[in-house]
Amino acid sequence: MAYSNSEQVFMDALGRLPAEDEWKEIHSLLGILQRAGFEVDDPTNAPHVTLFAWGWARSTPRADVLAAVKAAVLESGKADAAPVDLAPVLLELRLLRDAAARPLAVKVDEAVVSEAVTRALREPISLASMAILGLFIVGALFVGSWWGKRQLEPTVQMQQQMIQKLTAPDHAPRSGR
């Protein structure tokens, strides 16, 4: 038995093959959608049908589903939408534009700034402790590099001697012409 696109969507949302009474509800809902001017088997409307199928499969009340149908029909432009009064929105936009056009004077209270600075310097990690920590890190790096050089010196000297031996000219006279 071949199922329509909308029926497939309902079966996917339900996660199984619907029972006979569920088929009746599905066809009833699809009929309501079609009477509202909604093309249920149009592939471009699959997201809307999926929304309704999901709501139906999760036992969303019928009134909520019908409200969603009405919203989808209004969104698709197939029904006449009531005009929206934009006067309050325009008034608020004008007020916002006027407020943005006015210059803004900002005053800084020096007492607040100085209090914030002194509070920041009282933090557990002050500038002095950060400087001491920096000196400790520099000292540790210096000692570590010195110790590494000291450990590698014998190996480096041995390699240099080997290089000198291999590249030294042979002072012994050669026999044979």
HELIX and SHEET records of a PDB file:
HELIX    1   1 ASN A    5  LEU A   14  1                                  10    
HELIX    2   2 GLU A   20  ARG A   35  1                                  16    
HELIX    3   3 PRO A   43  ASN A   45  5                                   3    
HELIX    4   4 ALA A   46  ALA A   57  1                                  12    
HELIX    5   5 ARG A   62  SER A   76  1                                  15    
HELIX    6   6 ALA A   87  ALA A  101  1                                  15    
HELIX    7   7 GLU A  110  LEU A  121  1                                  12    
HELIX    8   8 LEU A  127  THR A  167  1                                  41    
END                                                                             
